[in-house]
Amino acid sequence: MREPFSPKKLIFTIIMFAISILFLMPFIWMLSASFKMESDVFNFPIDWIPKQWNAINNYKEVWFGQYPFYLYYWNSIKITVVTTLISVTVSALAAYGFSKVQFAASKWLFLIVLTTYMVPSQAVLVPQFILYRWIGLFDNHIGLILIGSFSVLGTFMLRQFFMGLHNDFIESAKIDGAGHWKIFWNIALPLVRPAVATYAILRFIWTWNDYQNALIFLRTDKLFTIQLAMQKFTSLSGEFYSLIMAAAVSAIVPLLIIFIIGQKSVIEGIAMGGVKG
């Protein structure tokens, strides 16, 4: 049945649409500026559709100029994808263990793990730096990947979803002779797939946007991630806002693609977390 017309709902929809346009305007301006000639970037009133298009030259300079973004893009994609895969795997296994595997002192061990989240990451930067220099993981991608591969927040988040699974599923599988690995892979994991996908998207975004760790643990220019490249490119091209906007658009595009692809899983994960029983 069709819902009856509601003026209040119509007004609310119009207001929310207007607010969404306001939030999108900075991104639209950034995209528009990346297509313009440098002399047209700050025209007033704003030319939302460029009168003179210079997109090819702007993006060509960003991607294949003095500091080629394709190299930094590859570095960021490699680090982000590998970190996300390892972090999701480790967090899911740990979450299942803490929620469905009964062993002595499991609650106390989880509490100890959870308390480490209270320590700010900035507080352990110096010990991490000294340790990485000592074991040879400084100034390489492996060290940067390991830093983001173990997440207390991811373990805690996924544990809450695993706890929502009824123990009857686990007991029935045990009666049929299934071990914990088979139960985890064939039963538990598919049931919490939206939550795992949500955490994977969040981990991808966090790792892609990570500036602090890349700044501290990378020194070689060819190993830089897209965030360090943006900072360096901005400092060298500060007078050319069309190029800076082209670089910013290039840095944001992967995040938009990941969110668009995983939007359904995020909504399912939120709905799954809001429904109990």
C-alpha positions, 0 to 999 in steps of 0.5 A: 500500500502506498503511504498517504501524502505527508506535507511534513515529510515533503518539507523534511525531505526538501530541507535534507536535500538542501543540506546535502547540497551544502555539504557537497558544494566544497567537493563540487568546487574542488572538482570544478577547479581541477578542470579549469585554467589557473586564471579562472579558479577564483573567478567570482561569481563562481563558474561551476562549469569551466568556460575554458577546460584544462583538465587534461593538462592539470591531471597529466601534470599531477600524474606524470609530472615532477612528482608522479602520482601513479607511483604514490598511488601504487604505494598507497593501494598496496599498503592499504589493501594488504593492511585491510586484508590482514587486519580484517582476518586477525580481528575476525579470528580474535573476535570469534575466539573471544566470543565463542571459544571458552577458555580460562581467563578469556574475559580477563585476557579480552579486558587486557586487550581492550585496555590497550585501546586507552593508550594514545597512538602518539604515546608509543610512537617513540618506542615504535620508532626505536623498535623498527630501527632496531629490527630493520622495519624502518623506511619500508612498506612492511613495517607500515603494514604491520602497524595497521594490521592489528586493531583493538577496535576492530576486534571489539567491534566484530566481537559484539556481532559474533556475540549476537549469534545464537550458540545453538548454531555453534553447538549444532555444528559441534555435534556434527563434528565440525571444529572451530575453524570450520564453524568460523569459516562456514557458519559464523563468518557468513552470518556477520558478513555485513559487519566484516564488510563494514569494518573492512571499509573503515579500515581501508579509509583509515589506512588510506588517510593515514598521514602520521605513521607514513610521515614517521616511518618512511623516508625514501621518496619512492616509498611515499604514500599518497598522503605524503605526496599530497603534502609535498605536492602542495608545498611545491605547487602552492601557487597553482590551485588548479593542480592542487585540486586535481591532486586532491580529487585524485586522492579522494576518488578511491575512497568514493569508489570503495564507499559506493561499492560497499554502501549496501554492506554498511547499511546492513551492518548498521541494521544488524547492530540495531536489531537484537534477538 
